[in-house]
Amino acid sequence: MQIYISGQFFDKNDAKVSVFDHGFLYGDGIFEGMRAYNGKVFRHQQHLDRLWDSAKSIFLEIPMTKEAVEQAVNETLQVNNLKDAYIRLIVTRGNGTLGLDAHLCSEPKVIIIAAELALYPKEYYEKGLEIVTASTIRTNPGMLSPQVKSLNYLNNIMAKIEGHQAGCIEVLMLNAKGEAAECSGDNIFIYKNGTLHTPPAEAGILEGITRRAVLEIAESAGMKVKIAPMTRHDIYTADECFLTGSAAELIPAVKLDGRIIGTGKPGPVMQDLLKKFQAETKR
Ligand code: PXG
């Protein structure tokens, strides 16, 4: 496996960053998780735009143009001979001191890892996920915005550990108001009485690229779509529930906190949207 670090490729064992990198010391950096289908990155430009927005928000100057990063991502796929892959694009603050001062850091580092896909096992798509609500809440937008895809994912990792302890591979995270925000690494949708619902950005979510694609697909299929605050009660009483993310695409959730959602089986609306989504990834 060849890993790209700031203009050079390194073998997996030699791909290293300094212990003084603020990405390591403080989680001071940002990332994107992307999917390549048949050699092409799905919605590449949107991922780059989101990365640049994250960078701007944390005063991080990416030392490359968007075009150069796009090309480096494509090159990383080619060098590793990967057509269908998961890609991790990372920008760290660079080497600094043991202090917090970001101004003392060297140039930010751009790292690209392209790996074989490690998807959720097929049975989860067939049977649906059982999820629980984590007691760890999603980052409050009054703190670092959850729209910043930062290298500090500890809240989400704590939530995921809670899920693991309950025997679940994904968990629902609430915001400080007690509304449903999203899952630890996926956005959430429900379908009820003919309308597709998902929480708004203001609920304190990362606005997923997959979420956006699903909203566009649903709207162009003439489906009623509502982006509004969502409670756990809404999810318990929904006809269908599913999660979205670059790695998972669309995956059904059939139980939340012990309540069976709808029929307790993957629903027809989700399955139809997944088919349409996959058709788009093939285009
Ligand atoms: N919410 C959060 C908090 C995320 O981190 C999504 C939603 C879905 O966004 P996209 O753009 O992928 O539709 C994410 C993305 C992984 C991994 O290894 C994925 C994410 C974060 C960390 C790791 O698959 N998710």
Boltz pocket constraint, residues with backbone or C-beta under 6 A from the ligand:
constraints:
  - pocket:
      binder: B
      contacts: [[A, 33], [A, 156], [A, 182], [A, 183], [A, 184], [A, 185], [A, 186], [A, 187], [A, 205], [A, 206], [A, 207], [A, 208], [A, 209], [A, 210], [A, 211], [A, 244], [A, 245], [A, 246], [A, 247]]
      max_distance: 6.0
